[in-house]
Amino acid sequence: MISEAAAGPVDELVEQISRTTGLTPDDARRVVADVLAYFTETTEEYVRRRHRELQTYGARNDEIFARLGTELRHWPVRSPELSTRQLRRIVYG
């Protein structure tokens, strides 16, 4: 949920996206919500989500954890460098 303090800039962004892309205001609001969710996802949430996604496509854990380590180095939100063991603990507890 977006706080009232952030509602002003978010509404302005929704209007800008709607105006410049031709999206409806509802579609623009969904795009903004998706982008905000992407940038507020924690490292742990990202690791768990990506692990599930990659497993869905048949990737094995060795491949998945190597790929996650690489992806986190280029992730737009700064994450500490995590070992394979740390990544496994995030996923499996």
C-alpha positions in Angstrom: 0.0 0.0 0.0 1.3 3.5 -0.8 1.5 5.9 2.1 -0.3 9.2 1.9 3.0 11.1 1.9 4.0 9.2 -1.3 0.6 9.5 -3.0 1.4 12.9 -4.5 4.5 11.9 -6.4 3.0 8.5 -7.3 -0.1 10.2 -8.7 2.1 12.6 -10.7 4.1 9.6 -12.1 0.9 7.8 -13.0 -0.4 10.8 -14.9 3.0 11.3 -16.7 3.1 7.6 -17.7 -0.5 7.7 -18.9 0.0 10.9 -20.8 3.3 9.8 -22.5 2.4 6.2 -23.3 -1.3 6.2 -24.0 -1.9 3.8 -21.2 -5.1 4.2 -19.3 -4.7 5.7 -15.8 -5.5 2.3 -14.3 -2.9 0.5 -16.4 -0.3 3.2 -15.6 -1.1 2.8 -11.9 -0.5 -0.9 -12.2 2.9 -0.3 -14.0 3.9 2.1 -11.2 2.9 -0.4 -8.5 4.9 -3.1 -10.2 8.0 -0.9 -10.5 7.7 0.1 -6.9 7.3 -3.5 -5.8 10.4 -4.5 -7.8 12.6 -1.9 -6.1 11.3 -2.6 -2.6 11.7 -6.4 -2.8 14.2 -7.6 -0.2 17.2 -9.7 -1.1 15.5 -12.7 0.6 12.3 -12.2 -1.2 14.2 -11.9 -4.5 16.2 -15.0 -3.9 13.1 -17.1 -3.0 11.1 -15.8 -5.9 13.8 -16.3 -8.5 14.6 -19.8 -7.1 10.9 -20.8 -7.6 10.9 -19.2 -11.1 14.1 -21.0 -12.2 12.9 -24.3 -10.8 9.7 -24.0 -12.8 11.8 -23.9 -16.0 13.7 -27.0 -15.0 17.0 -25.5 -13.7 18.9 -27.5 -11.1 19.9 -26.0 -7.8 23.6 -25.8 -8.6 22.7 -23.8 -11.7 20.2 -21.7 -9.8 22.5 -20.7 -7.0 25.3 -19.8 -9.4 22.9 -17.7 -11.5 21.4 -16.0 -8.4 24.9 -15.0 -7.2 25.5 -13.3 -10.6 22.1 -11.7 -10.7 22.5 -10.2 -7.3 25.7 -8.5 -8.3 23.8 -6.6 -11.0 20.5 -6.2 -9.1 19.4 -2.5 -9.0 19.1 -2.6 -5.2 22.4 -3.2 -3.5 22.8 -6.6 -1.9 25.6 -8.1 0.0 27.7 -10.7 -1.8 26.2 -14.0 -0.8 27.8 -17.5 -0.9 26.0 -20.5 -2.3 25.5 -21.7 1.3 23.9 -18.4 2.3 21.6 -18.5 -0.7 20.6 -22.1 0.2 19.8 -21.0 3.7 17.5 -18.2 2.4 15.6 -20.7 0.3 15.5 -23.7 2.6 15.9 -22.1 6.0 
